[in-house]
Amino acid sequence: MLGRATVNIKIPHDDAISKTIGIYRKALQFCVDVAWEKRIRNNVRLHPFVYKEIRGFGLPSQLAIACIKQACGTVKRAKSRPMIKGHSMRFNNPRSFSYRHGVLSLSTIEGRKKFNVALPRYAEKYIDWKINESVLWVDRKNRMFFGICFSKDIDIPIRSAQHRQVLGVDVGIKHLAVTSDRKFYGSVIPKMRRHQEHTASLQSKGTKSARRHLKKISGRWTRFMRWKNHNISREIVNSLGEGNIVALEGITNIRSNRGKRFNKQLHSWAFSQLQSYIEYKAVQRGCLVAYINPQYTSQTCRMCNEIGTRNKGFFSCGHCGYSCNADLNASFNIRNRVKPLAMTFGLPVNQPIVASNDGLLNVEHFESPDLSYNAHRL
Ligand SMILES: [Zn+2]
């Protein structure tokens, strides 16, 4: 499977880069507008309509190409005309950036800029990994960061089906994660309520200082979620043995299938971030990751497969009389859907596996949770 990791490195503030980001944003918005109007979603087709124009903005050719590609990606995902927010920019290795022997070299409107940056201690293990497209961004305090994306094909030991254990992971608000080995991870409801109340009261004030304060606490909350997600995913992954399978719900693409309540929950915590952390940590440990269709995982009885009822966090089945914690029942269902497929998982795969409801293996393209989440949110 493809192991991936993003390492964020702070770089000194640089005016040339700052200017380049400004121009890049302008060019990106221009490309997005043209692509949107002409209904073009393909960078090769978009190229003749925009290339000359954005080169005229002063963008070096490699950055212009990256910009056109990013614009197509943005338009493809969008439901309405996208507006470019945030101060970030993509770089391609080796065309517009490189990282070799501790030197980061970035292409800007004023030529190449070089920085001496050492990888943090924890990231030294990635040094011989492949370097992919990476993101540079500027945060609210005007600090510059570069997120280097590493990847490597990791061999997952081949095991017979009986020896591949499957761990189902259900994510939700009451407990951020519940696993099919009956462990409950993280409950943040009181803290989240306080945060929501605080946010709401500041929003209703609407003064300038309230808005400033709001920004501050939202940043603090984002950092708290990230920290918590890292901790929970580490704890879950540490309980896995090499060659085992982690089963997750494909919530990132399929939002509406698990009911209104679930969709509301999705917005109150960074669940796709939590899943992506579990995914990359599990792959690095030599485990397989499988995503299942989330339909009915919380309503199905794990004993008899009939539809039961969910009441106040408790699941009960009217057919066989089984009852248990609803999230735990869901985690069992997630595990059970992957289990019959465990024997086909000896095959080499380089992307998350998607198992559909009827138990058929479907390894067609599936967009896994975005690993550079942090970078794109800023
Ligand atoms: Zn039942």
Residues whose N, C-alpha, C, O or C-beta is under 5 A from the ligand:
A	BS01	ZN	C301 M303 C304 C317 H319 C320 G321 Y322
